Amino acid sequence: MPRAQRERQMIEVAEAVFAERGYTAASMDEIAERVGVSKPMLYEYFHSKEGLLLACIREARAELRRVTEQAVAKSGDAEEALRQGLLAFFAFIRDRRQSWMLVRHEATLVGTAADELEATRQQQTDLIATLMGDFVDPAAAESVGASGLLHAAAEFVVGGCERLAIWCEQRDDLTPEVVSEYAVNLLWGGLAQLTSR
């Protein structure tokens, strides 16, 4: 098997084991056994259990950015961009439940892993602020100080969506489409004042 494909397989299995058992209880022996490789091979690829966890988090972060950018690229106006971006996030949470569970339940980690989780939040905040900036009306921006407002709104969106995603874990009846509409209805009123399209 090519190295990149083997690495992807290891990350997928590790993500599942970390989500099932939690980082502390997960063992490299079990991950290696499920992948069908030796434990030394895992260490050759990732150097440590933490290195494997970091690879899982980085892979999930890259995929989240990809699906968000792809979803928003199809939007013709600011409200639709917000709606499509939120839908991409909530669909990612549903479709990549193991990635979400890993991030959700390992939020108490310290050191490098905690930094990686925060980097995921920062990635989404920066992306949202940039994408919203594409729709800002220059006249409105001048009157309200749009740069600071956009970053504040992006932080609000990221934090609020994390809490909504946690709430959705307990509600099987909530689809990504329904939750996205809840979020758009709550957020759009405040953001609409900045947009020209």
N, C-alpha and C positions, 0 to 999 in steps of 0.2 A: 504494500500500500504506500503511495507517495506520502512524504513527510507531512505536507499541509493537510491532507485528508486524515491521516492518523491523528494529528494534533487536534483537528476539529472533532474527531470522534472522542478523544480523551476529554476535551472540554465539555462536550454534551453529556457524557457519562458523569463526570465530576459535578456538573451543575445539578444533575438529578440526585446524586448522592448527598451533596451539600444541602439541597432543598429538603430531602427526606429526613436527614439525620442532624442537620446543623453542622457548622464548620468544625466545632470542637469534637463532636462524636464521629464525624466522618473519618474513615481510615484510607490511607493510600493503598493498603492491601486490597480492600474491597473495590476501590476504583479500578485498580490494575486488573483484578479478577474479572470484573464486569466488561472491561474493554477487551480483555484477552491478551494482555501484554504483561511483562514483568514489572515489578515495582521499580527496579533500577531504570527501566525505560521511562517511566513517569518522571523520575528525578532527572534523567538526561534532558527531557524536554522542558521541564518547569522548575527544576532545582529544589523545590520544596512544596509542601502542601499549601503554604501561603502563596507561592508563585502560581500554583494551579488555580487557587481562588481568584487571584488578581487577573489571570487570563480569562476566567469566566466573566468577571465583572467588566473587563475591557471589551470583550466580545459582545456582551449584551448592550453596553453603551454604544458601540459602533453601529449595531443593528437598530437601536432605538433612533439614533440620529438619521440613519439611512431612511427608515420608514417615515419619519416625521418630515424630512425634506422632500421626499418623493410625494407625500400626500399634499403638502402645501403648494408644491410646484404647479398643481392643476388648478389652483384657485384664481379667480378673476377679481375678487374684491377682498377687503379686510375681514369682513364677517365670515365669508366662506373659508378663508385661510385659517381663521381661528377654529372654525368648526372642523375642518379637515385635519388640522394639527392635533386637536383634542381627540378626535376619533382615532387617529393613528396611534396615539398614546394608549388609549383605553383598549384598542384592539391588540396592541402589543402586550399589554398586561394579561389579557385573556389568552392570547395565542402562545405567549411565552411565559406561562404561569410559573415555571421553575425558575426562570431568570428573575421574575418579580419576587418570588418567595425568597430567593437567595438574598436579594437586595433588602427586602423588607425585614427578614429575620436576622440578618447580620448587621443591622444598623448600629449595634452596640460595639462593633469591632473598633479597635484602636490602631493607630499607626498607619501603615501603608494601605491596608484594606479600607479603613475609614476615609483616608484621603482619596482613594479611587471612587468610593461611593459619592463623596462630595464633588469630585470631578464630574461625575455623571449629572448631578443636579446643576452644576455650573454650566456644563455643556448645553443642557436644555434651556437654562435661563438665558444664556448668551444667544442661542439660536432663536428663541422666541422674541427677544428684544430686537434682534436684527431683522427678522421676518416682519415684525410689526412696523419697524421703521420704514419698510418699503411702502407702507400704505399711509404714512402720516402726512397730513395736510400741512404744508410749511407755515401757513398763516396761523393755524391752530397751535402748531408746535411753538411758535414764537410767544404766543400769549400764555401758555401754560408750562413752559419749560419741559418740552417733550422728552428730551433725553433721560432725565431723571425719572420722569413718569413712566416711560417705557420700561426702564430697568425695574422700577418698583412693581409695575404690572406683571412683568415676566417672573419676578420672584413670587408674587402672589399666585400666579397661574401654576407654577411648579409646586409650591407648597400645598395649595388647595387641591391640585390633582393627586398628589400623593395621599392626602387624607381621603379623598373620594375613592381612590383605588383600594385603600384599606377597608373602607365601608363596603365596597362592592364584593370583597372577599366573603362577606357574610350573607350576600344576597344573590342567589343564583338567577333570580328573575330579572336582574338588571343587565341589559346588553350594552356594549360599547356605544351604540347609537343613542340609547336613552340617556346614559350618563353624560355623553358629549353634549346633548341638548340641554340637560340641566346646567352644565358648566357654561355653555354659550349664553343661556338666558341670564345667568347671574353676572357674567363678565362683560357682555357686549355693551350694556348701557354705559358703563364707565369708559370703555375704549372707543366707542363710536364718536365721541366728541373730538377725537384726534384725527379722524380719517377723512380723506377727500374722495375715496372710492370704495 
